[in-house]
């Protein structure tokens, strides 16, 4: 029997497939030990509902996101922007010579 994949693993495979347009679906499925039929179903579910679409049919995983998290597309966009800003801020953070691990300094 094939290994059961959780919604995050399914999403990873869907994104990996989409980022490699030159790969045939049947070859991708063979390499990743997934049936063509199941993978086509995942593609449709992901297209329709994203990660939550993949989780809807998974009886073991009721909720992918913690309770209280706003699931709207606008909330996702805001979170992505917030993370990009934080990422840029962290890129500007340096670790100058002479400091110990954990002592960070921001470049001005």
Buried (B, 14 or more C-beta within 10 A) or exposed (E): EEEEBBBEBBBEBBEEBEEEEEBEEEEBBEEBEBEEEEBEBBBEBBEEEBBBBBBBEBEEEEEBEEEEEEEEEEEBEEEEEEEEEEEEEEEEEEEEEEEEEEEEEEEE
